[in-house]
Amino acid sequence: MADDNTSMPAAKKAKCESGDVQEARKDFTGFVVDKVLNEVVQSKAIFVQGHFKGSDEPAVVILEKTAFDRDTLGDMLSSRMELQRIMQNDIYDVYNGYPPQNLNGISTRIIYPATERHIMKYTSQQVYLIEETAADYQNITLPSITSRAFSIQWVYNILDKKAEADRILYEDEDPEIGYLLAPDMKWDQTQIDNLHIDAICHKRNIKSIRDLTEGHLPLLQNIKEKGTEFICEKYGLTKNHLRVFLHYQPSYYHLHVHFTHINFDAPGSRVGQAHLLSDVIDNIQLQHDYYQKKTMTFTVREKDPLFQKFREAGKV
Amino acid sequence: MADDNTSMPAAKKAKCESGDVQEARKDFTGFVVDKVLNEVVQSKAIFVQGHFKGSDEPAVVILEKTAFDRDTLGDMLSSRMELQRIMQNDIYDVYNGYPPQNLNGISTRIIYPATERHIMKYTSQQVYLIEETAADYQNITLPSITSRAFSIQWVYNILDKKAEADRILYEDEDPEIGYLLAPDMKWDQTQIDNLHIDAICHKRNIKSIRDLTEGHLPLLQNIKEKGTEFICEKYGLTKNHLRVFLHYQPSYYHLHVHFTHINFDAPGSRVGQAHLLSDVIDNIQLQHDYYQKKTMTFTVREKDPLFQKFREAGKV
């Protein structure tokens, strides 16, 4: 079904309400590709804008390769699958394989006529990798964070029990080393395999990793040890099942730590964004001002105000 | 190139060293599917064990759907792409699409004959997170690596131009700070968005990050600077598009560095496995024996001999 919370043109809306059904297309006859709006390489999906000949209205076509069908695997891996060799080394042989057309379907969604909002929704933003030196943090990032005055009132509401109080799983009320554990908004709380719990510290004004020094080690160790212990006991896990990390840049500038199940391929668990809590503790123990001096690498989307600041400063 | 840290049967090894090349297959005639070892739904990959009729030796076949080729999108979205409607609601239309066979290739890797280790490597298993102290490395990991005597002959074949010579993109022949760049075996070389190139150093006996000290800084900086420069120029990128990292544990114990496009959500780019080359250089500059002393966190599969060793030592 449609997952689009976009408005539809009045004419189409009327048509929809009247219960009309568009005739099914047999193929893409008359379709013209105008541009690729976005591509998600990992999941083999592509978002295309185009039009049908004779129509002024744009169409958005979303193609996504499908998972393999185990029932037809034997039919696919047969004399009907043509092979073109790419390379060979010892026992390793690499080919392009061409299965029969009917066994190699693609999930195909057509939005037609598409509105400007559909087109925006499916248009990609380039992501860039930034190496932020200590000086860059002081001169670019910190002023940008401060000037944007991110509201973290919603975090204080949670800490003060004015909101989401029923979602708190665990709390240590100590003002220096205390924190609470709550399920991340993105976790449905049913699948242990994608467990995602956040620890939010009570102490205020620790904006991110950049502010952490040896004075925070008791807080960090308390989160690592007691938080892990609580989650393991509650969900029947061991510490070897948990990935415990912080983000830089974080999505909000009040110190918090993510606990995720090792089986969960969380989008934010990549190097250059996620920092293991154990590494953070080790590094501060090695050098008390490690995170004030370290060049920090992170990814940022082109329309993020922070990216604009780095570009203005000639750093990208 | 192959990313398999598995030993090869003696017969095959002799064959490889004599420079023989197996004849290319035209299709999968005679192939019988025995079982599905694993499936990665997110990336549309499946790992199959089977055999060729008349042979007792197993084969592992790895199929992975490929990203879309922008150059042939127009040909694909034409009258030649058959559509079967799944559902329709107002402006939203969902189909199964069947493009012409020749435009819908699948990345196909055949490992034949496959060893027990290959089969284990590609079989789905629970993953665990291990915190390896410096002492654990000396007492558990290092003896385990050494005793298993991983064959890296195939790496030496590449370095000595006995295999895959036509795949080398760039080479610095210096025995101390030199390396070559070659496309990773998992990259189809057509999509820049999932660019994946490996730098393999000429110097031997650097097993992993654990062996790196300040003496290796010139090598690491040479890879970071010249490798980045070469790739950016060849593919029209800037350094802000490239994620440059090493794995710990690596898939084979000869130092190599991965260059991937920032848009590519490479499975091996997660924290706890990937280490940014820039961070590695920074940390060694901060403390020359950082990677000998540091507790290293990594993920390991339950059937990996290394996991067994950690379990036997009571560390899991």
Chai-1 contact restraints between the chains, C-beta under 6 A:
chainA,res_idxA,chainB,res_idxB,connection_type,confidence,min_distance_angstrom,max_distance_angstrom,comment,restraint_id
A,A2,B,N89,contact,1.0,0.0,6.0,A-B,restraint_1
A,A2,B,Y92,contact,1.0,0.0,6.0,A-B,restraint_2
A,K12,B,I91,contact,1.0,0.0,6.0,A-B,restraint_3
A,C16,B,D90,contact,1.0,0.0,6.0,A-B,restraint_4
A,V21,B,Q88,contact,1.0,0.0,6.0,A-B,restraint_5
A,A24,B,R85,contact,1.0,0.0,6.0,A-B,restraint_6
A,R25,B,L83,contact,1.0,0.0,6.0,A-B,restraint_7
A,K26,B,L83,contact,1.0,0.0,6.0,A-B,restraint_8
A,D27,B,S79,contact,1.0,0.0,6.0,A-B,restraint_9
A,D27,B,M81,contact,1.0,0.0,6.0,A-B,restraint_10
A,D27,B,E82,contact,1.0,0.0,6.0,A-B,restraint_11
A,D27,B,L83,contact,1.0,0.0,6.0,A-B,restraint_12
A,F28,B,L77,contact,1.0,0.0,6.0,A-B,restraint_13
A,F28,B,S78,contact,1.0,0.0,6.0,A-B,restraint_14
A,F28,B,M81,contact,1.0,0.0,6.0,A-B,restraint_15
A,T29,B,S79,contact,1.0,0.0,6.0,A-B,restraint_16
A,F31,B,L77,contact,1.0,0.0,6.0,A-B,restraint_17
A,V33,B,L73,contact,1.0,0.0,6.0,A-B,restraint_18
A,V33,B,G74,contact,1.0,0.0,6.0,A-B,restraint_19
A,V36,B,R70,contact,1.0,0.0,6.0,A-B,restraint_20
A,V41,B,A67,contact,1.0,0.0,6.0,A-B,restraint_21
A,V41,B,D193,contact,1.0,0.0,6.0,A-B,restraint_22
A,V41,B,N194,contact,1.0,0.0,6.0,A-B,restraint_23
A,V41,B,F264,contact,1.0,0.0,6.0,A-B,restraint_24
A,Q42,B,S43,contact,1.0,0.0,6.0,A-B,restraint_25
A,Q42,B,D265,contact,1.0,0.0,6.0,A-B,restraint_26
A,K44,B,K44,contact,1.0,0.0,6.0,A-B,restraint_27
A,K44,B,K65,contact,1.0,0.0,6.0,A-B,restraint_28
A,K44,B,A67,contact,1.0,0.0,6.0,A-B,restraint_29
A,I46,B,F68,contact,1.0,0.0,6.0,A-B,restraint_30
A,K65,B,K44,contact,1.0,0.0,6.0,A-B,restraint_31
A,K65,B,K65,contact,1.0,0.0,6.0,A-B,restraint_32
A,A67,B,V41,contact,1.0,0.0,6.0,A-B,restraint_33
A,A67,B,K44,contact,1.0,0.0,6.0,A-B,restraint_34
A,F68,B,I46,contact,1.0,0.0,6.0,A-B,restraint_35
A,R70,B,V36,contact,1.0,0.0,6.0,A-B,restraint_36
A,L73,B,V33,contact,1.0,0.0,6.0,A-B,restraint_37
A,G74,B,V33,contact,1.0,0.0,6.0,A-B,restraint_38
A,L77,B,F28,contact,1.0,0.0,6.0,A-B,restraint_39
A,L77,B,F31,contact,1.0,0.0,6.0,A-B,restraint_40
A,S78,B,F28,contact,1.0,0.0,6.0,A-B,restraint_41
A,S79,B,D27,contact,1.0,0.0,6.0,A-B,restraint_42
A,S79,B,T29,contact,1.0,0.0,6.0,A-B,restraint_43
A,M81,B,D27,contact,1.0,0.0,6.0,A-B,restraint_44
A,M81,B,F28,contact,1.0,0.0,6.0,A-B,restraint_45
A,E82,B,D27,contact,1.0,0.0,6.0,A-B,restraint_46
A,L83,B,R25,contact,1.0,0.0,6.0,A-B,restraint_47
A,L83,B,D27,contact,1.0,0.0,6.0,A-B,restraint_48
A,R85,B,A24,contact,1.0,0.0,6.0,A-B,restraint_49
A,Q88,B,V21,contact,1.0,0.0,6.0,A-B,restraint_50
A,N89,B,A163,contact,1.0,0.0,6.0,A-B,restraint_51
A,N89,B,E164,contact,1.0,0.0,6.0,A-B,restraint_52
A,D90,B,C16,contact,1.0,0.0,6.0,A-B,restraint_53
A,D90,B,W154,contact,1.0,0.0,6.0,A-B,restraint_54
A,I91,B,M8,contact,1.0,0.0,6.0,A-B,restraint_55
A,I91,B,K12,contact,1.0,0.0,6.0,A-B,restraint_56
A,I91,B,I111,contact,1.0,0.0,6.0,A-B,restraint_57
A,Y92,B,A2,contact,1.0,0.0,6.0,A-B,restraint_58
A,Y92,B,I111,contact,1.0,0.0,6.0,A-B,restraint_59
A,D93,B,I110,contact,1.0,0.0,6.0,A-B,restraint_60
A,V94,B,R109,contact,1.0,0.0,6.0,A-B,restraint_61
A,Y95,B,T108,contact,1.0,0.0,6.0,A-B,restraint_62
A,N96,B,G105,contact,1.0,0.0,6.0,A-B,restraint_63
A,G97,B,I106,contact,1.0,0.0,6.0,A-B,restraint_64
A,G97,B,T108,contact,1.0,0.0,6.0,A-B,restraint_65
A,Y98,B,Q101,contact,1.0,0.0,6.0,A-B,restraint_66
A,Y98,B,G105,contact,1.0,0.0,6.0,A-B,restraint_67
A,Q101,B,Y98,contact,1.0,0.0,6.0,A-B,restraint_68
A,Q101,B,Q101,contact,1.0,0.0,6.0,A-B,restraint_69
A,N104,B,N104,contact,1.0,0.0,6.0,A-B,restraint_70
A,G105,B,N96,contact,1.0,0.0,6.0,A-B,restraint_71
A,G105,B,Y98,contact,1.0,0.0,6.0,A-B,restraint_72
A,I106,B,G97,contact,1.0,0.0,6.0,A-B,restraint_73
A,T108,B,Y95,contact,1.0,0.0,6.0,A-B,restraint_74
A,T108,B,G97,contact,1.0,0.0,6.0,A-B,restraint_75
A,R109,B,V94,contact,1.0,0.0,6.0,A-B,restraint_76
A,I110,B,D93,contact,1.0,0.0,6.0,A-B,restraint_77
A,I111,B,I91,contact,1.0,0.0,6.0,A-B,restraint_78
A,I111,B,Y92,contact,1.0,0.0,6.0,A-B,restraint_79
A,V127,B,I262,contact,1.0,0.0,6.0,A-B,restraint_80
A,Y128,B,N240,contact,1.0,0.0,6.0,A-B,restraint_81
A,L129,B,N240,contact,1.0,0.0,6.0,A-B,restraint_82
A,L129,B,I262,contact,1.0,0.0,6.0,A-B,restraint_83
A,N240,B,Y128,contact,1.0,0.0,6.0,A-B,restraint_84
A,N240,B,L129,contact,1.0,0.0,6.0,A-B,restraint_85
A,N240,B,V316,contact,1.0,0.0,6.0,A-B,restraint_86
A,F245,B,V271,contact,1.0,0.0,6.0,A-B,restraint_87
A,I262,B,V127,contact,1.0,0.0,6.0,A-B,restraint_88
A,I262,B,L129,contact,1.0,0.0,6.0,A-B,restraint_89
A,S269,B,R270,contact,1.0,0.0,6.0,A-B,restraint_90
A,S269,B,V271,contact,1.0,0.0,6.0,A-B,restraint_91
A,R270,B,S269,contact,1.0,0.0,6.0,A-B,restraint_92
A,R270,B,R270,contact,1.0,0.0,6.0,A-B,restraint_93
A,V271,B,F245,contact,1.0,0.0,6.0,A-B,restraint_94
A,V271,B,S269,contact,1.0,0.0,6.0,A-B,restraint_95
A,V271,B,V271,contact,1.0,0.0,6.0,A-B,restraint_96
A,V271,B,A274,contact,1.0,0.0,6.0,A-B,restraint_97
A,V271,B,L276,contact,1.0,0.0,6.0,A-B,restraint_98
A,A274,B,V271,contact,1.0,0.0,6.0,A-B,restraint_99
A,L276,B,V271,contact,1.0,0.0,6.0,A-B,restraint_100
A,L276,B,T297,contact,1.0,0.0,6.0,A-B,restraint_101
A,S278,B,T297,contact,1.0,0.0,6.0,A-B,restraint_102
A,T297,B,L276,contact,1.0,0.0,6.0,A-B,restraint_103
A,T297,B,S278,contact,1.0,0.0,6.0,A-B,restraint_104
A,V316,B,N240,contact,1.0,0.0,6.0,A-B,restraint_105
